[in-house]
Amino acid sequence: MQTVIQYQRRNFSSEVMGMVVWDPLAEGRAPRTYRAGQLVYLQGASPDCFYYLVSGSVRSFISTPAGEERVLAVHRAGDLMGEASFFDGCPRVTSAMALEDCRILTVNREQLDAAFQRHPELALPMLQYLARTVRLLSDHVGASSLPAQQRIARWLLNQPTAEDGSIRVTHEGIGQAVGLSRVTVSRVLGELAAQGLVELGYRSVTVLERVRLDHLAVES
């Protein structure tokens, strides 16, 4: 049971953790448009707000002192972003950049307090979302010393999917996210495909056997 909870896909239904829940944050306010490639927020900046992604997709990443980037997550419509730093008041540990044209709403403390007063039912899903964010960061840190297959398996299980069930990503993108070379990612994905665990497409991966991939993700 613990395994399923820890590595199940973080892709909640809109009624529970998506746009229907967060829509009260946007009452009476218009989202801002961000163009593809535009920074949403920057690592190390002071967090005076968090973000509600109304449409589009955004990648969050960490920049290393050597100038390398490691992708932590790809956010889709209905996601919150930058909420952990906003609540603890510490400088942002990641940056975020629009992958395509997006509409994004900023939420500061005053606006959040007003939303909670009007909609106290937002409190529980907000706590659940924060717990999800902490778990994802913990998984990412803990995975850095794991074998390549486990790193990739864990990453795949944590990604949101498109309507057809696929994960839209390149081999290079996976490598950036888990700290592996593109060559290693391609080799591992080929092995997983040969075992019938995933199906590879053009700039996409589809998980076929979630339970078996989950077992692989936690093997010691």
Secondary structure as GFF3:
##gff-version 3
##sequence-region A 1 220
A	DSSP	alpha_helix	2	7	.	.	.	ID=ss1
A	DSSP	alpha_helix	14	17	.	.	.	ID=ss2
A	DSSP	alpha_helix	19	22	.	.	.	ID=ss3
A	DSSP	three_ten_helix	23	26	.	.	.	ID=ss4
A	DSSP	beta_strand	32	34	.	.	.	ID=ss5
A	DSSP	beta_strand	39	41	.	.	.	ID=ss6
A	DSSP	beta_strand	50	55	.	.	.	ID=ss7
A	DSSP	beta_strand	57	63	.	.	.	ID=ss8
A	DSSP	beta_strand	69	76	.	.	.	ID=ss9
A	DSSP	beta_strand	80	81	.	.	.	ID=ss10
A	DSSP	alpha_helix	83	88	.	.	.	ID=ss11
A	DSSP	beta_strand	95	98	.	.	.	ID=ss12
A	DSSP	beta_strand	102	107	.	.	.	ID=ss13
A	DSSP	alpha_helix	109	118	.	.	.	ID=ss14
A	DSSP	three_ten_helix	120	122	.	.	.	ID=ss15
A	DSSP	alpha_helix	123	143	.	.	.	ID=ss16
A	DSSP	alpha_helix	148	157	.	.	.	ID=ss17
A	DSSP	beta_strand	167	168	.	.	.	ID=ss18
A	DSSP	alpha_helix	171	178	.	.	.	ID=ss19
A	DSSP	alpha_helix	182	194	.	.	.	ID=ss20
A	DSSP	beta_strand	198	201	.	.	.	ID=ss21
A	DSSP	beta_strand	204	207	.	.	.	ID=ss22
A	DSSP	alpha_helix	210	218	.	.	.	ID=ss23
###
